[in-house]
């Protein structure tokens, strides 16, 4: 069994497309579905949905509150992670844990932790 999909509610779909749309495309995901209030990207059999639902109750995601902390995605080689980090700021991302980057996950880990302008975090994990 594997992951089927993840659905993330967002307060600003345009901002999500600037950050997540750019990142997922860079990682080889392709746009899967689009409708007035949302968009999804697919990679293999799994997909991720971002929706600006009229039932949304908040204006900003808080990754430290109960609920989703972050998504972790395979990002290729360490050089690929470095390339993504270098370009991420132009697409609404900021590097978290910069003082420990790229080993914020531990000495045996090579990853980047990024946060978008809406408070969503992604961990870009390099292959060993």
VENRA-V707168 format. One record per residue. N is the residue number from 1. RES is the residue in one small letter. SS is DSSP state (~ for helix, > for strand, _ for the rest). PSI is psi in whole degrees, 0 to 359 (none if undefined). Layout:
N | RES | SS | PSI
N | RES | SS | PSI
This chain:
1 | x | _ | 151
2 | x | _ | 174
3 | x | _ | 134
4 | x | _ | 300
5 | x | > | 164
6 | x | > | 135
7 | x | > | 128
8 | x | > | 124
9 | x | > | 134
10 | x | _ | 148
11 | x | _ | 339
12 | x | _ | 99
13 | x | ~ | 323
14 | x | ~ | 318
15 | x | ~ | 321
16 | x | ~ | 318
17 | x | ~ | 325
18 | x | ~ | 318
19 | x | ~ | 294
20 | x | ~ | 321
21 | x | ~ | 314
22 | x | ~ | 310
23 | x | ~ | 310
24 | x | ~ | 322
25 | x | ~ | 317
26 | x | ~ | 328
27 | x | _ | 5
28 | x | _ | 9
29 | x | _ | 153
30 | x | > | 148
31 | x | > | 135
32 | x | > | 308
33 | x | > | 154
34 | x | > | 139
35 | x | > | 175
36 | x | _ | 323
37 | x | _ | 8
38 | x | > | 174
39 | x | > | 150
40 | x | > | 154
41 | x | > | 143
42 | x | > | 146
43 | x | > | 113
44 | x | _ | 230
45 | x | _ | 351
46 | x | > | 152
47 | x | > | 159
48 | x | > | 134
49 | x | > | 135
50 | x | > | 124
51 | x | > | 138
52 | x | _ | 83
53 | x | _ | 143
54 | x | _ | 346
55 | x | _ | 1
56 | x | _ | 135
57 | x | _ | 348
58 | x | _ | 170
59 | x | _ | 354
60 | x | _ | 138
61 | x | _ | 140
62 | x | _ | 104
63 | x | _ | 342
64 | x | _ | 355
65 | x | _ | 165
66 | x | _ | 142
67 | x | _ | 203
68 | x | _ | 126
69 | x | _ | 308
70 | x | > | 164
71 | x | > | 138
72 | x | > | 127
73 | x | > | 141
74 | x | > | 134
75 | x | _ | 14
76 | x | _ | 216
77 | x | _ | 168
78 | x | ~ | 323
79 | x | ~ | 323
80 | x | ~ | 317
81 | x | ~ | 314
82 | x | ~ | 318
83 | x | ~ | 317
84 | x | ~ | 317
85 | x | ~ | 318
86 | x | ~ | 326
87 | x | ~ | 346
88 | x | ~ | 322
89 | x | ~ | 329
90 | x | ~ | 351
91 | x | ~ | 22
92 | x | _ | 12
93 | x | > | 151
94 | x | > | 147
95 | x | > | 127
96 | x | _ | 156
97 | x | _ | 41
98 | x | ~ | 329
99 | x | ~ | 342
100 | x | ~ | 2
101 | x | _ | 138
102 | x | > | 20
103 | x | _ | 30
104 | x | _ | 336
105 | x | _ | 2
106 | x | _ | 166
107 | x | _ | 337
108 | x | _ | 4
109 | x | _ | 142
110 | x | _ | 105
111 | x | > | 161
112 | x | > | 137
113 | x | > | 118
114 | x | > | 149
115 | x | > | 134
116 | x | > | 176
117 | x | _ | 347
118 | x | _ | 0
119 | x | _ | 7
120 | x | _ | 139
121 | x | > | 144
122 | x | > | 143
123 | x | > | 121
124 | x | > | 111
125 | x | > | 126
126 | x | _ | 147
127 | x | _ | 147
128 | x | _ | none
